Amino acid sequence: MICKKILLPVLVGSAFYLGACGGDDSPSSPVVNPTPSSVVVPLPTSSTVVPLPTSSVVVPPPASSASVPPPPTPVNYAPLATSANPAVATTQYALWQSYHFVTQEAEAATYPSIAGEFGEVFTAAYVPAGRVVWSSQSGYYRTSCSVMDAAIAGMKLRACTVSEGIGYGMLLAYFNNDFDSFNRMWNYSRAFRAYNNVKLMPWITKSFHWEQVDNSSATDADEDIATSLILMSFKMLGMGNTDAANLYLADALTFVNAIWEKEVNPTTLLIYSGDQDAWKVGNPAYNLSYFSPVAIKLFAAVDPNHNWKGVLDAMYAYMQLVQSKGTSVFPDWSDATGNAIDPNNGSAKDTYWQFNKESVRIPWRIAWDYYWYQDARAGAILKQLNDFISKKANGDPNNMALAVNYSWNLSVGADYTKNNVVSSQWYAAWCATGIAGNAAWLNTCTTGVNGKTPTNSSSSYFSDILLTMYSALLNGLFVRPAGI
């Protein structure tokens, strides 16, 4: 029997004080496609769907991928580039997974000193499990994310996972029909929520281990996990597996209700950045990359008890306000009046007014809404972004103008112009702005996105997962399940 040690969190609510961005320690210019490292997180030993044990509440999908129906022919989708190629996106996903996804079984060999205690959190109800590996840490989380006896030297500082990565990973697994990885990441979220008695996933966790890092939430991750569960519920219905559909939906609604209770401003209906009171008092700092229009539309479809349409309308109006008050790009953080603001959490003091490491996610979320629903508000926001960058780049998405982190308002702060490469996630983000009407731009840059590959550096978590997500969207893997 394992005797659980008592460990106090380093700092209660530190997701506010230090930020929950799962990306870069140096926010300005992550390296594009560095030379791959020899450190590879192993793939699961089998590519087949691993059924969850009978003790689990999950009803597994069919055991054979041959029984999974092909995706339906897209209907009423916005047009993608003529160079869109789903096979490329699938290949990129497999490569991303081989670098950044690890199963509990494989992880035990990497961290033998803590592996014996994995069962404290991951009881029989929550296995098999898998996680998305975060980047190496050199700052505040270095200690929490280090296991000194790591079997692979480069993994010593990569024991942590952020909830953002689980949300992205579940979406990617869903769109790639990877049921095994989807269920493993779902179990990862379920186990930590159950162990810590919380309804929203802790934003940062340590491997598969009980040791607490920070149990506060990050709203974007909560939205993405809930969205992936809703999508999987609809997919299971389409496959005739009603029991599984109900189980996925029940957990999705746990998130949806908790998001409403803890992460929505009840007065303005704007989306807070997390569940901590520090995000809600005084002059709150809002993060527009945490607004997922598709998520909110799906929440409205499955939860008639809350005013999700009001949230959608409020967030789109707020987004348009912020964009109208500046240069056309968004600041990483803004207040309720639509002005750039330092969130005072230590993550953005020198960048908060720039279209930077937070905002790089905005084009994906808005382009997704436009691709599925052609929401006029999404189209207007994307067009304004694309007009801005097209002018800067002389109509060429391969121009170095895409390397700049542009200022929302030059009277607040300058552009960041020192990047000497166009990072892969930024190239893909600017590419996605063309989906609302700039076909020439979209055709050229989709070819460019398809020429990029995820890498396996110790700091490439954020760039790799965003490149893979953007590629899945731009290449047509984002297929709506029947019924939505």
N, C-alpha and C positions, 0 to 999 in steps of 0.2 A: 504494500500500500504506500502510495506516495504521500509524504507529509508536505503539504503545501506551505511554502515559505510566505512570510508576510512582507510585502514590499509596498511602500507608499509611492504614489505617482510623484515624479519629480516636481511637477507643478500642475495644480488643478486647472483645467481649462486652457492648457497651453496651446491648443489648436488656435485659439484666438491670439495669444501673445506672439506666436511664432508663425502662424499661417499654415494653411492646410494644402497649399499647392504641392502636388506630387511631383514637381519638376526639378528645377535646376537650382543648385546652390548659388551659382553665378547667373543671374537672370538675363544678362544681356545677350550672350551669344553662345549657346551650346554648339559644340562642334558638329558639323554635318558628316555623317557616315565615316567616323574615324576608322582606322584600321581595326578589323575585328580582333577581339581578344581570344585567347585560347580557353577562357572560362565560359563554359556552356552549361546552362541549367538543363538537365536532361528532360527529354519528353517522357510522357508515360510509356510504360513498356509495351502497351498494346494500343493500336489505333481504333479498336472496336469500342463500342459503348460498354462501359463497365456497369452492370446493374447495381443499384444501391442495395444494401443488405435488407433482409426482411424486417429488421427492427427499426428501419428508418421509416419516416412518415411519407417518403417520396415514392410515388408509383413511377417506375422508370419508363422511358420511352422504349419503343421496340428495340430488341437487342441487335438487330441487323440493320445496317445502314441501307440495305437493299429495300427495306420496307418503308423507308422514308420517301414520301412522294416528292417529285421535283418541284421547285418553286413555281408558282403560277406565273403566267405571262403578265408582265406589268400592265396595269390599266390606270389611266389618269395620273401618270407620273410626269413630272417635268422632264424634258429631254436631257439626256447626258451627252457627253462628247462622242463623236464618231469613233474616237480611239479608246473608248471604254472597253475594258476586257476583264470580265469576272475572274478568269483563270489567273490573271496576274495578282489580283487581290487575294485570292485563295492561297497562292504561293507565298505572298508576303505575310499572311496570317500564320502559316505553318512555320515560317522562319522566325517571326516574332515569338511565337509560342515556344520554339526550341531554345530561345535565349532567355525569355522572361517569365515563363510559367513553370511551376514545379509542383509535383505531387507530394503529399505527405510522406509516402513511402520513400521517395528519392531523397527528400530533405533529411530524413533520419541519418543518412550516410554523411551528409554535409555537416550537420551539427550534432555529433554524437553525445556531447556533454549535456544537451538539453532534450535530446530525442526521447529519452526514457520517461519524460513527463508530458509528452504530447497528449497522452490519453486523459490528462486532467481536464482539458477543454474538449478534445475530440473523442467523446464517448461513442459507443456503438451507433447512436442515433445520427451521428454527424460524420460518418466516414462512408466512402472514400472522400478525401478533401484535397484541394489544391489551392495554390495562391499565386499572385503576381508579385514578382520580386521588385522591390524598390531600388533606387540608385544607392551607391555608396554614399555615406554621410561623413562630412568633415566638420560640421558645426554642432549645433545644439543636440542633435539626435545621434551623434557619433557613438556615445556610450550605449544608449538603448538599442541601437541597431548593430551592435558588434557582438560576435561570438568568437572568442579568441582561438578556439581549437577547430575552427572551420576546416573541413577536409580539403576544401579548395581555397587557396589563399585569397583570391580575389573576392570570395564571398564573405569574408570576415566582417565587412561593414554593411552587408546587404541582408541582414536577418529580418528587416522590417517590411511590412506591406501597408500600403495606404488604401483606404476604402475606395478612393477614386479609381485605383487600379482594378479593384474587384468589380466596380460598376462598369468600367470600360471593358474589362475582360469578359464579363457575362454577356454584354451586348455583342462583342466580337464573336464569342462562341455561338451565340444564338444565330447570328447572320451567316455563320459558316457551318450550321447544322452539326456543331460539335457538342453533342449532348453530354458526353462524359465530362468534358472540361466545364461546361455550364453547371452541371450538378455539383461538381467538386468545389467550384467557387461559391456556389450557393450555400453549400454546407459550411464553407469557411466563414461566411457571414453569419449563418444561423448559429454556429457553435459559439462564436464570440459574443453574439447578442444574448444567447441563453446563459452563458457562463457569467456575464457581467450584468445580467438582468436589465437589459436596455432594449428598446424597440428599434433604435437606429444604430447602424453599425459604428463602432469606435473608429475614428478616422485613421488611427495608426495602431498596428498590432505587431507583435514580435513572433515571427515564424508561426509555428503551430503551438506555441507555448503560452502558459497561463500568465506570465509576467506582464503586468499592465504597463503600457506606455502612456496612452491618453484615451479616455473613453468618450470624449466629446465628439460631436458629429460634424460632418461636412455635407452641406445640402446637395451639392452637385452629385456626389456619390450616392446619396440616398435616392435621388430622383432616378439615376441610371439603373440602380439595382431594382427599384420598383418597376421601372419601364421594362427591363428585360424579363421580369417575372410575368408582367401582363402579356407581353408578346408571346412568351412561352405558353402561357395559359391558352391563348387563342390558337396557337399552333397545335397544342394537344387536343383541343376541341376538334380542329380540322382533321386530326388523325384518329378521332373516335375514342380518345382516352380521357373520358370525362373525369375520372377520379384524379388523375394527375393535373388536369386543368384546374380543378377546384382547389387542389393543394397549392399550386403556384399562385393562384389568384388570392387565396387566403393570406399568404405571406405578403404578397404585394399590398394588400389592403392594410396590413399591419404597418408597413412603411407609409402608405398614403395618409392614413389617419394621424400617424405621428408627425409627418411632415407638416400637415395642417396645424396640428397642435403646437409644435415647437419651432417651426422654421418659416412660418408665414406671418407677416405683420398684420394683426387683426384689423388695424385701422386703415392702412393704405393698400393692403393685399400685396405688397411687395415681398419678395422672397429674401429672407435673412440668409446669412452665409453659414449659419450653424445653429445649434441648439443652445449655446451658452448665452447667458444674460449679457455678457460683454458685447455681443453683436447687436444688442437690441436697445441699449440705453444711450442717452445723450443724443448725438448726431450719428446714427448708424451708418456704417460703410457697407455699401452694396457692391456685389460682384456680378456683372452682367454675364460672365461666362458660366454662371451657375443657373441661368435661365434656360430651361430646355422646353421649348414650346410643344414638341411632340409629347414629352412626358406629361405636361399639364393637360393636353387634350385627351390623352389616354386616362389620366386620373379622372377627368370629368366623365368619361365613358363608363367607368366602373364604380364610381363613387358619387351617387346623386345627393349625398347628405351634406356636401360642402360646395362652396361657390368657386369651383375651379375656373369657370369661365371668367369670373371676376378677376382672378389672379392672372389669367392669360391676358386679358384686356389691360389690366393695370401694368403688367410687366412690359407689354409691347408699347404702351403709351410712354412709359418711363424710358424705355430704350430709345424711342424716337426723340424724346426730349433731350437726352444726353447727346445723341448724335447731332442734333440741330444746334446745340450750343457750342460745338467745337469745329474741328477741321474736317469732320466726317468719320474719323476713326473714334474708337472708344478708349477711355482711360481704363486702367486695370481696376480701379476702385472709384466709386462716386457716392455722393450723398443724396438725400431725398429730393434736393432741389435740382439735381442733374449736373452738379459740379464735381470735378475731380477732388478726391479727398484721400489723405493718408490714413490707412486703416489703423495705424498705431499698433501694429502687431509685430513689428520688426521685419516684415517680409518685403516691404515695398517703399521704404522711405525715399529712395532715389529713383523710383520708377512709377509711382502710382498714377501719374498723369499720362503715361505712355500706353500705346497699344502694344502690350508687352507679354510677359510670360503667362498672365491670367487670360488676357483677351484673345490669345491665339486659338482658344477653343470656341470663340463666338461664331466664326463663319461656319464651322461644322454643325453646330446646333441649329442655326438659322437656315442653312442650306438644306438640312434634313427636313425641316418643316416645309420649305418650298418644294422640295422634291416630292414629298408625299401629298401635300395638300394645296400647294400653290397659294398659300396665304399671301394676300396682297401686301400686308405689312412686312412679311419676310422678304418679299421681292423688292420692296422699296429700300429696306435697310441694306440688302446685298448690292443693289444697283449703286447706291451711294458709295459704298465701300469700293466697289469695282471701278466706278468712275474716278475715284480718288487715286487708286493705285495704277490704273491704266494711264492716267495722265502723268504720274511720276515716272512710270516705266516706258513711256512712249509706245504703249500698246503691246509691249513684249514681256510676257511673264518670266522670261529668262534674264531679265535685266537685274542688275545689282540693286536697283531701287527697292526690291523686295527684302533686302537685308536690313533695312532701317526700321527701328522701333519708333514709329511716328508719334509725335505729341498730339494729345487731344486739343490742347490750346497752348500755343507758343508763349503766351503771356504767363502761363503757369510754370512751364518748364520746356526745355529744348528736346528736339528729337535725339535719339541715341543713334549715332552714325558710325560707331567704331566696329561694328560687325564686319568681318572680312569674308564671310560666306553667307549664303542664304540657307538657313537650317531647314532640314527636311519638313519639319512640321509647319514652318512658316510658308514655305513654298506651297505646300498642300492647302494651307488655310487661305492664302491669297487666291489660289486656283479656284477654290470652292465659291468664291464671290461671283464667278462668272456664270453660275448656273441659272441666274435670273435674267438672262438675255444676251450675254456676250459670248456667243457660240465660238467665235474665232479664238478668243482667250481660253475658253474651256477646252477646246480641242488641243491647242498647243500644250497647255500645262498638264492636262491629264496624261499626255504622252510623257511629259517630264516626271510626273509622279510615278508612273509605271516603270521608269528607269531607276528609281531609287529603291533601296532595300533597307530593312531594319538592320541594326548593327548589334554587336554584343560588347559594348564598352560598359564599364562599371557606372557610367553616368548617363546612359542612353535610355533609361526607362521611359522618360516623358516624351522624348522625340520619337522613339520607336513606336510607342503605343498610339500616339496621335497620328503618325504617318499611316499606320495600319488602319486606323479608324477612318481617316479621310479617304484612303484608297478604297476601302469597302464601300463607302458612299459613292465616290466618283465612278467606280467601276460596276455599280449596279447590284451589289450584294444586299443592299438595304431593301429587302422585299417585304411588303406588308403581308401579314397573315390574313387569311380570309376573315371577314367580319369587322375589320377596322378600316 
